[in-house]
Amino acid sequence: MKFPRSHLYVLLDTLLMMLGFATLTMSSIAREDLMNFLSVSSDIYDWGYVSYTIGLFVAFFLGRSSYFERNFKKGVLLSVLFAAVPQLLIPLIPSFPVFLFLRFIQGFIIALVPLFSAQVAELFREERAFAKGIILGGIFLGGVFGSFSGDRLVSLLGWRLAFISTALLMLLGLALWWILVEDLDGHAEERKGSPWSLGITYVWGLSLFFALWVVFTIQGLLPSTAFSLGLSRADASSLSILLSSSKVFWSVFIGYLTYRVSIGAESNRELFRRASEMMVASYIIGFIGLLLTTHAIKAGDHRLFYISLFLSAAVQGVAPVFWSTPAVIFPESMVTSGAFAIGLVSNSANAIGPFITKILVDRSILLGWYVLTSAPLLGILFTLLSSRMELPSEKQDL
């Protein structure tokens, strides 16, 4: 039986995401070496991660450029180079301001997410969420792969060569992807209007905002929470791997379920309704998990904490469903720019969520978890509001 080309593209997209985000774990793995190289303290070095998360947010402004809208393959090429070139330069330039700038630029790799959404929209219909679930799972697979292989690579090659070799590996993956993947068809019709003039851009963007608040914050909360429960550093590392693996599971599982319930949908409105329902289901499971997590922390129950963490990761299931909808919401000529627009709104969580949660955690770890527990409820609210709005793709004239 012939392996469909569209399926090959999904696997290659996933591989590229995995290699990219595995590479970016090196700044955490080689932390001590980089602190010595840059002559900075631990607190100062942490600003490198802040710079990276701001880059994750700013990357979505790239969608305002017609370059990314009309040049799919070149857009992917540029997004990967944003991560790979700084990775090559970091071990060569002992300047902390330069390091901050390079880490900021590396955050632009997240532009792959809306670009791959446009690709998936052209390749599939009902299967879009499943395909996006697999591709987004590559982000967290990269985290797991980087955690396992990074230390060994540093021990074997030294931190400088480890950085350079991971960058070259990313470029090798990009070369393979470039050779095997075809470009998207350009829009024959010139885009009319802007996604920023549409109310659904903002409301739908907020439907993912609260999931990302949890996803991007919970990882940073794990070490301090584990230590407050009396767990060891090794246990904290195991929890981190469990969380990343759980995000992969929920991303693929919810994406697959969305594909199954979308079979037979005859209109964009019907596809959107079913997608909204699956997002609400993910939020509900995540809310139950976060409630159990707060109870486990109060009770000091280690076993319940592991189980609840797995359930809490279900909020990641919101993302593939969300990223399957640009082609459902926006007219064909606006799919890529619309994907970047809703991504900019939703990913503002990267720039806001961790900071607010950190302020609360400094007062009480449990308070931080209470805030995260409330996030799915707000996510459900904005998802339901969006599901009642008119879809621009249904209009004859924009």
N, C-alpha and C positions, 0 to 999 in steps of 0.2 A: 504494500500500500504506500502511495506516494505521500511524503511528509509535506503538508501545505506550507507554502511560502510565508503566509501570514503568521503561522505558528513559529516558524524559524525566526521571524522578525521579533516576536515577543521574547523568545529566549535570548536573542542577541541584545535586545534592549535591557533585559534583566541582567545579563552578564556585564554590560557596560555600567549599569547602576551599581552593581555589586563591587566591581573593581574600583570605581570612583570613590565610593563611600568607605571601602576598606582602606584605601590609600590615605584618606583623610583622618583615620584613627591614629596615624603615626605621630601627630602632634601631641596626643595624649600619652601614647606608649613611650615616646622618647622625651617626656616632660623634663626629667632631671637633667638630661644631656643638653636640652635646648636652653634651660634656665642658666646653666653654666656658660654655654656658648654666647648667650645674649646678655649675661651678667645682670639678671633680674631676680627678684624674689618670687615666691610662689603666688602671692596676692597680685603682683604686677603681671605675672605671666598669664593669669586667668583672664586678663583683658583680651588675650588672643582669641579665646572662645567667644567672648562677647562680640568681638569684631567679626568673627565668622558668622554668628547668628544674625547680625545686622545685614551681612552680605546675603544671607538666605532670603531676607525680606526685600532688599533693594533689587535683587535679581529679577523680580517680577515687573519692575519698571522697564525692563528690556522689551516687554511686549508692546510698548508704545512705538517701537521702531518697526517699520515695515520690513526691515531686513529679516527679522525672525518670523514674520508672518508669511513671507514669500519664499524663504530659503530654508526649508526644513533640514536638509542634510548639513548645510553650512552652519545653521543654528546649533545643531548637535555638536559639530566640530568645534565651534567657538566655545560652547558651554564646557566641554571636556578640557579644552586648552586653558580655560580659566582656572581649572583645578590643577592640571598637570604641570604647567609652566611654573607657577609659584612653588609647587612641590620640589622642582629641580633647583629653584633659586634659594629657598629657605636655608639649606645647609651651607650656602656659599657666602651669605651676607650677614655678618654679625651686628646687625642693627635692629633694635627693638621696634622703632617706628616703621621700618621697612617690613618687619615681620607682621606687625599689625595690619599694614596695607595688603600684604600678600594673603593673609588669612581672610581678610574681608573679600578679596577677589575670589578666593576659593569657594566662598558661599554661593557664587553665581552658578555653580554646577546644578543647583536646584532648578534652573531653567529647563533642564531635561524633562521635568515632570509635565508642564503644559505642552511642550513639543511632542512628547510621546503620546499625550492625550489626543492631539490632532491626528497623529498617525493611526492610533487605535480607532478613532472615529471613522477614518476612511477604510480601514480593513474589516471592521466588524459592525454588528448592530446590537443584537441581544447579548453577545459575548463581551461587550466593551468592559464591563465592570470586572469580569473574571480576568481578562487580559491585563487590565490596570492593576488588579490585585497581585498578579504574579510579578509585574514590573516593579511596583512599589515595594514588594517583598524583597527585591534586590537591595534596597537601601539598608534594611536590617540584616539581611544575609551578609552584606558587606561589613557591618559592625561586628557580627559574630566571627566572620572569617578574619577580620583584622585583629580582633582580640586574641584569637588562637595563634595566628602566624606572626604577628608583629614583634612580640618579644623574642621569638626564635630568630627572626630576621635580623634584629638589632644585635643579638648575641653573636650571630654568625658573621655579619658583615660590618658591624659598627653602625651607629645611628645615621651618619652622613650617607653612606652607601645604601642603607636601607631606604632612606628617603628617595634617593635617585632611582633605585631599582623599582620601587613601587610606582613612581611617576612613569618610568619606561613601560611597566606592565600595563598601566592605564592607557598609554599611547598605543601599545600593541593591540589591546582590546578595541580601541577606537579604529585602528587600521582594519581589523577583521570586520567590524561593523560596517565601515565605509565601503568595503569591497562587496559585501554581500547584500546590503540593504539598498533598495531603490528609493529614489526621491519621491515626494508626494507631488500629485498634480497641482499646478498653480491654480489659483482661483481665476476662472475665466471672467467672472463678473467682478467689477470693482466694488469694494466695500462701501456701503452707504451707512452713514451714521457711525456712532462710536458706542462700544459697550458701556462706557462711563455715563452715557445719557439714559441708561436703562435701570430702573429701580431694582430689578431682580439681580443685577450684578452685585449690589451691595448686600441685599438680604440673603441671597444664596451663598455669597462669600462668607457671611457670618455663620452659616449653618455648619461650616467646617472649622471655623475659627476656634470654637471651644473644644473640639476634638484635638486640634493641634496644640492648644494650651496644655492639655493633659499629656499628649505624646512627647512634647519637647521639654516638659517640666519634670515628669515623673522619674526620668533617668537620673537627673541631678539630685533628686530627693532620696534615692535609694541608699547611698552610702551612709548618710547621717541617720536615716531611719533604721537601717540594719544595725548600726552601732548602738542606737538607743534601745534596741531590743536585745542587746547583749550578744549579737552575732559577730563573727570574726571578719577580718578583711577578705579571707577566702570565700566566706559565705556571701559577702557583699558582691564579690566578683561573680559568683554563681547566680545570684539574683539578677545581675545585669544581663547575663547571657540568657537566663530564663525569660526576662522581659523582652529582649530582642527577638528571641525565637517565637515567643507568643505573638508578637506583632506580625511576624511573617505568617504564622498560622491564621490569625484573624483576617489579615489582608487578603489572603488567598481564599479562605473559607467563605467569608461574607461576599467576596467578589463572585465566587462560584454560585452561591445561593441566589444572588441578584440575577445572574445569567439564567438560572433555572426558572425563576419567577417571571422573567421578562419574555420568555418564549411565548409567542402568540400575541404580544402587544402590537396593535395595528397602527398606533399613532405616537407621535412624540409626547403628547399629553399622557398617554397610558404608560409609556416607558418612564416618564418623569415621576408619575405617581408611584409606580412600583419601586423606583430607586429611592424615593423619599421614605417609603415604608421600611425599606431595608436599613436606611441610615438611622431611623428611629429605633429599630430593633437593636442595632449595634450600640447605640447610646444607652438603651435600657440595660443591656448586659454589662456594659462598662460601668454604669451607675451602681448596679448591684455589687460589682466587684470592688468599687471604691468605698461603698458603704461597709462591706465586709473588711476591707483594709483598715479603715479607721477603728473598727471594733477589734481587729487583731492587734493593732498597736496599743490600744487601751488595755486589752487583756494580756498583752505580752505573749500571744499565741503564735509561735513560729510556723507551725504547720498551716494554720488558717491564712497566715500572711502569704505564704507561697501560693496557695490556691487562689486567694483573692487577687493576687498580682496577675495571675494568668487571665482571670475574668476582666480585670481592669483594662488589660491590653486590648479588649474588644473594641474600644473607641477607635483603634486604628482601622477597623473595618469600615468606618465612615469614609475614609479617604479614597479607596478605589471606586466606590460608588459615586462619590462627588466628582471625581476626575473622569468618570465615564459620561458625564452629562453635558459638556460644552456643545456637542453636536446636536443634542436634544433641545437645548435652551436657545442657542443662537442660530441665525441663518448661516448657510454654508460659507458665505464670504467673510463671516465674522468669527468663525470657530476658534482660530488660533489667538486672535487678539482678545476674544472673550475669555479664553482659558487663562491667559496671562492676567486679565483684569480680576477675575474671581480668585485667582491665585494670590494676587497682591492683597486683596481684602482679607482672605483667610490667613495668609502667612504673616500678617501683622502681629499674629499671636507670637511669632518668633521674637519680635522686638519688645513685646509687652509682658507676656505671660511669665517667663522665668524671673524677670526682675521683681514683679509684684509678689510672686510666690516666695521669692528669696527674702523679701522684707518681712513677710508674715512668718516664714520659717525661723527667722532670727528671733522672733518672739516665742514661737512654739511650733514644733514639728507637726503636732496634731492639727494646729490651725491651718497650716499649709495644705494638709490632706483634706480638711473640711472644704477649703476653697476649691480644690480639684474635684471633690465629690459633687459640688454644685454645678460645675461646668457642663456635664451632660444634659442637665435639665434645661439650661439655656440653649444648648445645641438643638434639643428637641423642639423648643419653642420656635427658633428661626427656621428649622426644617419645615415645620407645619405651616408657618407663615408663607414660606416660599412656594409650597405645594399648591397654594390657592391663587398664586399670581399668574398673570397671563404670560405665555411663553413668546418671546420675540420671533421664534422660528415658525409660529403659527400665523403670524401677520403676513399679509401680502405686501405691505409697504411699511418700511421703517422710517 
